[in-house]
Amino acid sequence: MQLTCTDIRQDTSDVTTYWFETSGDIDFIPGQFLPLEVDIEGETYQRCYSLASMPGEKHCSLTIKRVEGGLVSNYLADSFSVGHSLRSGSAAGDFTIQLVDEQSLLMLSAGCGITPVYSMLQARLAQNPDADIVFVHSASTPSDRIYVQELEALAKQYTNLKLIWAVSRDDELGQYHGRLSQELLQLQVSDISSRTVLMCGPEAYMQSAKTWFDALGVNADQVHHEQFHGAIEKVATSSGDQSHTLSVNGTEVAISDDETVLEALEKEGLPIFAACRAGVCGSCRCKGDKDKVVSSTTGPLSEEDVEQGYFLACTSQVNDDMFVEIG
């Protein structure tokens, strides 16, 4: 599918929202992401970005944060303009509004992690205008908040939507809550233990939230999340100068201890799709011998998947020769 940019909005100093007209209806579930193909100086790169819009229309929006050293995010921020086009695959992802039914919700987001949560908020209110929702967005400063006008308009329209801005610093007007904490959640969401949680944000934010939930009596099966990872840290497997062999569909691929499986496969030009390259989307899923794979994160893979030998090529290294199945 082709996406043609129709508008661009600078949300914060490092976050931009892009609106696109599409060549056909986009079939997706609120909360999912789109795998994009971006051409930069003759090379094609794949990345995944969460959809902020609603399904069923021939337009969509993506909110993207500039990442330090990020090839695609920096290209889009600096060189992409209205009228330019991108290619997209089918939407994917398991962090969706279908995770919940009619129960009351606590929706948490931090930074650009607001994108899929905002999409799910719109969908829930469209489905049930009387839905009981508490929406908490965390930002460093008031100027770092995203979707401010849209969220405040929704909170004004729906009295059953409680909107909380958790701002860490520079709150000169005293109109925002402070940094998100266990105490803030306990004070503002008195019935938190009975709510289903949908949240998305950086890894440290997610870990802190899980600790608070445990203390506040929220069962783990009530919590659904998607993490926005930073740069993947490679695992120190040994000296880094040993070489192993991957057998992939009849092709022998050399891989060193300090290479990820994705790097080794791409070096040989083997056909593997890797969109987010950060252990989030699962598009580079492969299968091998679980005892020979060392992964920094398993992302969306289930415990059963990992036990069967599935791993993410972008976050995994090997410590021995191994057969690999792509997909």
N, C-alpha and C positions, 0 to 999 in steps of 0.2 A: 504494500500500500504506500502511496506517496502522500507526504504531508507538506503542505505549502504554508509558510508562515504569513499570517495576516496582521499580527500585532505583537509588540514586545513591551513589557513593563518592567522597570527596574524596581524591585520590591525593597531591597536593602543594598548595602554597599557591595555585597557578594552574592546576592540571590536575584534571579531574573525569571519572570514568567513569560512563556511563549505561547501564543495562540496559533492554531493551525486549522486550515481547511483540509479535509481528507478526501481522497479519491473514492471513498466508499464509506458506508456506516462502520464504525468501530464497535466490534462486539467485545465487551469487557465487563467485568464485575467491579464495582467501586472498591478501590483498594489495590487493584492490580497495576502492573507496570507495563510499559511498552519497550520492546527491544528496538533500538534505532541503529541504522547504519549511516555513519557520517564520513563523507569523503574529505580528506585533508591532504593537500599537496600530492594528489595521485594515489594515496593509500586509503583503504576503507577500514574504519574502526567501528566496533560494536559496543554500545553501552545501553543500560536499562535505566529508565526514569519513570517514576510513578505518575499516574494520571491524576490531575486535580479536578477533572470535569466529570460529567455524568454521561452514561452510555446512551446509545440510540440516536445520535445526531452525527452530521457530517462535519463536525469540528471538535476539537479537543484542546486541552491546555496542559502544559508541563511546566513545573517550577523546578529550576535547576540551580544548584549552588556552585559557584566557582571554587574549585579545589586547587590548593597550592600544588603546582607541578602537574595538574590534570590536563592532559592534552585536549580532550574533547570539551570539557566544561569551559576551558579558557578560550578555545576556538569559538564556541558558541557565544560567549560573553563579548569577545573582542571583534569577531568578524562576521557573525551571522546576522542577517538583516531581513526585514519584511520583504516577501517575494521569493526568498530562498527556499529550497526544498530539501527534505530528507526522506529516506526510505524507512519503513517500519515493518516489523514482523507482527505476529499475533500477540495480543496481550497475554500475560501470564502472571503467576504469583498466587500463593495460598492465603495471604493476609487480606481477607475480603469481608465485606458486610455479611456474607453468608455464614460467618462464624457465629452470628447471634440471631436470636429470634425476636421476641417481644420484651425481653428483660430490660431493666433500667441499665444505663451505660455510664461508665467513666471513660472519657476519651482523653488521652494524654499525648502530647507531642512536644518535641524540642527542635528548634532550628528548622531545617528543611524537611525534617521528618513529619512535619504537619501535612505534607501533600496527600498521602493516601488516607490519612485520618480525616482530613477535610472532605475528601471525595465521599467517604463513607458517611460522614455527618449529613451531607446533602441528601444522600440516598435514604438514610433512615428517616429524616424529616419528611421527605417526599412520600415515603411509604406510610408513615404514621406521624402526622403533624402534632400529636399529643405525646410523643415519646419523651420519657424522662431521661434527660441527658445532662451530664456535667462535662464541660469541655475545658481542659487546662492546657494552655500553651506556654512553654518556657522559652525565654529569650534573654540574651545578655543585657540589652538595653531596650528602652521603648522603641528606638528606631530600628532595632533588629527584628521586630515582630513582623509576621507575614500574614497576609489575608486579613488585615485589620478591618477595613471597611466592610468586607464581605461577612466576617464573623459578627461584627457589632450589629450589622443590619439583620442577621438571622436572630441574634439574641433579642433584638427589639421586636421582631415579628413573632417569635415563639417564646412566650413567657416560661415555658417548660424547659427551655435551654438555659442553663447557668454557665456563663462564660467567665473564666478566670485567667487573667494575664499574670504569669509569674515572671517578674523581671528582676535580674540579679543586681543591677547597679544603675546609677544615673537616673533614679526616679525622683526628679526634682519636684514634681507636682504632688507626690504622695498619693497618687491615684491607682497605683498598681500594688499587687501583692509581691512579697520578696521572693527569693529563690525557693523553688519547690522543695519541700521537705516533708518528713513524716508528720510533723506538727501542723503544717499547712493543710495537708490532706485530711487529717483528723478533724481539724476545725471547720473546714469548708465542705467536707463530704462526710457528714456524720454517719450515713448508712453505707459507707464504702464496702463493708464486708458482704453486702447483698447485691452489689453491682458487678456486671461483667466489664472487664477492662480491655480496651483496644488502645495500644500505644506504639509509638515509633519515634526513634531518636538515636543519638550516639550510644555507643556501648556502655560507657561509664554511667550515663543517665539511666539506661535500662537496668543495670545491675543495682544501682541505688534504689530505684523504684521497687524492684523485686524484694529487697530487704525490708522496705517500708510496708509493703503489702503483707509480708509474713507477720510482721509485728502487729498489723491492724486486722488480722484475721481473714484476709482475702485468700481463698483457696487457689492453688496454682492452676487448677483447671478452669478458673474463671478469667485467667489472664491470657490474652493473645497479643502477640507483638511481632514487629519486623524491625530488625536493627539496620541502621545505616552505618556501615563499617568505614573506617578510614583506610589508609594504605595497609595492605596485607603484610604482616611481619613473617618472614620465613623462619622455619624451625631449624635450629642448629642440630643436624643429624650426626655429623662426625667432623672430620677435618675439612670437608668441603671440596677435596681434590680427588675423591674417588668417583669412578664412572660405572654406571650400570646400563643395562639394556632393557628397553621396553619393546615388547612384541605386539604391534598394533596392526591388525588386519593383514598379516603377512609382511609387514614392514618392520625392520629393526631400527630402533631409535635410540641413540646414545643420550644418556641423561646423567649429569653430575649431581653430587649431593646437594649443592646449593641452588639447583634449578627446580622450578615447579614443573609439574607434568605438563601444564599448559605451555610454558615456555619451550619445553623440549619438543612438543608436538607441533607448535607453530613454526619452530625453527626448521622443521622438516617439511613444512607446507601441508601437513595433514589436515583434513576437513573437520575442524572442531569449532563450534560456535560458542563464544564466550562474551556475554553482554556486559554484565556489571564488573567482572574481573575483581570482585571484592568479597566473594563468598556469600552473596545475598540471593541472587536470582536462581541459581541452580542450573543454568543453561549449559554449563560445561561438565555436567555429570558424566562420570566414567565408572567402570567397574574393574576391579583387580583383586589382589590378595590383601585383605585387611591387615594382615600381620606385617606387610611390607610397605604400608603407606603411613606417612606421618602428616597429619593435617593441622593447620593452625585454627581452622573452624570448619564445621560441617554444614553451617548455614541451614537451609530448609530441609536437609536430609533427616529422615526419621532414624531412631535407634535401630529399627529393623533394616533400613536401607544400609546403614553403616555395617551392621553385622553380616549382611549379605555381600559386602565388599564394595559398595558404592562410595565414591568420594568426589570431591570437587577438584577439577584439574588446576584451577587457579589458586587454590590454597593448599595444595598437597605436594609433598616430595616423597621420594622412595629411598629405601635403604638396601635394596637388592634388585636383581633382575626380576621382571614381572611381565605377565600377559595383561594387556589393557583392552577393554571394549569401550568404544566411544558411544555415549548416549544411554 
